[in-house]
């Protein structure tokens, strides 16, 4: 199968939405960041010049615009840039988009996608490295989508764009240039269906977004040591596929959760709680988490490295759950 | 559609009826709050009815609207069923939003309303989205944001007006400046707005938005400004801003609303003897309903009898609506888990 980058696959997903729905438009420029992969978006700007708007640096207003337009019958894909800028949009996302369907008694639909770039990207510092997906997980009414590879990006963008519900979508900066096999044809990937990225029998390793790639690297190291890791990628946090997760834990009896959100109340905390509550009987060892410590993100490389969940840290956590009887 | 020279008899009576619907609804609401039929805090529109009633006169069924925590007047002016509006405020299953919104988030999407935000600047951003959708549709529809002076304290209002102006979106910003004579938080009342700009319309003007400042108690003034503004919007010339100034009604000055000026008696419009001494200023110079009735009588557009008749019909319908709400069932608790997603 042909190999293309995450960014090219993502743009194919957007193009599919453009072709499929005349009322689909893009608000917010540089969906694939300001690096060399931004060029792939040009195809969208040139093919659909009336359906792409470049807003001023007014995150609160243009995200509200996206939400309000969605309430008025449009489908809007709204790009916010670095995830920390989405805090300026928090009122439009959490107060408006997330609550409108519910508070209107089900009369209003909000088909909007808020897309942002997250994660430790090397040198991003405090305000360009944020991974706020757990914060959004605490806002009922939002679907949360985290593609981890090119193939998933294309199908998840398509599903998010077509969805009738507000969706927050995260792209990790380090995924943008990553190549992978992607079918030429159009396809949608259903939300709430985890993907087992590597089958294994000894330990369940749950990760999303870029952490899936890092976890697969860790699994390679561990395979050489005779530890067979199963890497489970939930792909969407809301809806969350408990079934696949619990089935995997039932098989392996051991769980490590790796994620770039902060340790406290982060993605690893919720996934651990689900397993502790609903699959405790299968566990042969305590659950271990590899997460970003509860500190703002430093700039200097050794400091940033220290807080980054790496393949070595993940491999070490897996070894520890293997040692515990 | 160009601005009309003035309102004729039919339109005037229609507007008066809307104002009375809103007034009777809110008078009843204060009583219902007193009877503990609902326990939430709520915000009244009394004193501002001329604005909503006149604004909707210029709108088409396909226009979009947003409103705030002070939404009763806007939703009712647009024709929402008062019974279902009461039911919403009482948290009943038959409410406009099944009791999930309440007074703070009441919305009537069937009449063009987007979600009702109680974050004061929220409605301005959502209305911007409505205007974006209208422009994309290309059928001359507009999107109206009703908001108070306090909304302009939030940065989203500036951001939204800037985008609306840049993209020439058909947004009609109706700023209801009800701050005149407000008590303010520091004296135990509602917060009053804290804005440095001497004229709120001047904020919009600084973004090259066509702006007007009118007396929000004056039906004809509001209608003239808004109908011209809406026509401008429909023709693709971009957003408009109309600042409608009203006095803060006595009953809204304390933290908890009170019917301090009593139940409105339309005969006060022609019989000064009916006007209580204590609130003579309000009944003589502020109450937009009495001001409008006096004007209609002066212009000989309607008779006293016709006004009394309209009011009697409105009150009868209000009583029916009230009974509908009070006799409506509460929703089942477990349904709280439903309708998070479409």
Contacts between the chains, C-beta under 8 A, distances in Angstrom:
chain1	res1	chain2	res2	distance
A	23	B	136	7.2
A	25	B	136	6.8
A	27	B	132	8.0
A	53	B	167	7.1
A	55	B	163	6.2
A	56	B	159	7.5
A	56	B	162	6.3
A	56	B	163	6.5
A	56	B	166	6.8
A	58	B	159	3.6
A	58	B	160	7.7
A	58	B	162	6.5
A	58	B	163	6.2
A	60	B	125	6.5
A	60	B	155	6.4
A	60	B	156	4.3
A	60	B	159	5.7
A	61	B	125	5.3
A	61	B	128	6.2
A	61	B	156	5.4
A	61	B	159	3.3
A	61	B	160	4.4
A	61	B	162	7.4
A	61	B	163	5.5
A	62	B	159	7.7
A	62	B	163	6.4
A	63	B	125	7.8
A	64	B	122	7.0
A	64	B	124	7.8
A	64	B	125	2.5
A	64	B	126	5.7
A	64	B	128	6.3
A	64	B	129	6.2
A	64	B	156	6.3
A	64	B	160	6.9
A	65	B	125	6.5
A	65	B	128	4.6
A	65	B	129	4.4
A	65	B	132	5.4
A	65	B	160	7.4
A	65	B	163	6.5
A	66	B	129	6.4
A	67	B	125	7.6
A	67	B	126	6.3
A	67	B	129	5.9
A	68	B	66	7.3
A	68	B	114	5.7
A	68	B	125	6.5
A	68	B	126	3.6
A	68	B	127	6.3
A	68	B	128	6.0
A	68	B	129	2.0
A	68	B	130	5.1
A	68	B	132	7.2
A	68	B	133	7.5
A	68	B	143	7.7
A	69	B	129	3.9
A	69	B	130	7.1
A	69	B	132	4.5
A	69	B	133	4.4
A	69	B	136	7.6
A	70	B	129	7.0
A	71	B	114	4.3
A	71	B	115	6.0
A	71	B	126	6.7
A	71	B	129	6.7
A	71	B	130	7.3
A	72	B	64	5.5
A	72	B	114	6.6
A	72	B	129	6.4
A	72	B	130	4.8
A	72	B	132	7.9
A	72	B	133	3.5
A	72	B	134	7.2
A	72	B	143	7.5
A	73	B	133	6.0
A	73	B	137	7.9
A	74	B	129	7.9
A	74	B	132	7.2
A	74	B	133	4.7
A	74	B	136	6.2
A	76	B	129	7.8
A	91	B	119	5.7
A	91	B	121	7.9
A	91	B	122	6.4
A	91	B	125	8.0
A	91	B	156	7.0
A	92	B	122	7.6
A	92	B	125	5.8
A	92	B	156	7.7
A	95	B	117	6.4
A	95	B	119	5.2
A	95	B	122	6.1
A	96	B	115	6.2
A	96	B	117	5.8
A	96	B	119	7.9
A	96	B	122	5.7
A	96	B	125	7.3
A	96	B	126	6.0
A	99	B	105	7.9
A	99	B	115	7.1
A	100	B	114	7.4
A	100	B	115	3.5
A	101	B	339	6.5
A	101	B	340	7.4
A	101	B	341	6.9
A	101	B	342	5.5
A	102	B	100	5.9
A	102	B	339	5.7
A	102	B	340	5.8
A	103	B	97	6.3
A	103	B	100	5.2
A	103	B	101	4.5
A	103	B	105	4.4
A	103	B	107	7.5
A	103	B	115	6.4
A	103	B	116	7.6
A	104	B	97	5.1
A	104	B	100	7.4
A	104	B	101	6.6
A	104	B	105	7.8
A	104	B	107	5.3
A	104	B	109	5.8
A	104	B	115	5.9
A	105	B	95	7.2
A	105	B	96	7.1
A	105	B	97	3.7
A	105	B	98	3.4
A	105	B	99	7.6
A	105	B	100	5.2
A	105	B	101	7.0
A	105	B	339	7.2
A	106	B	98	7.2
A	106	B	339	4.3
A	106	B	342	7.3
A	107	B	97	6.9
A	107	B	107	7.5
A	107	B	109	4.2
A	107	B	110	7.2
A	108	B	107	7.3
A	108	B	109	5.2
A	108	B	114	6.8
A	108	B	115	5.5
A	109	B	342	4.7
A	110	B	115	7.9
A	110	B	342	8.0
A	140	B	340	5.7
A	141	B	340	5.6
A	141	B	341	7.2
A	143	B	341	7.5
A	164	B	342	4.3
A	165	B	341	4.8
A	165	B	342	5.4
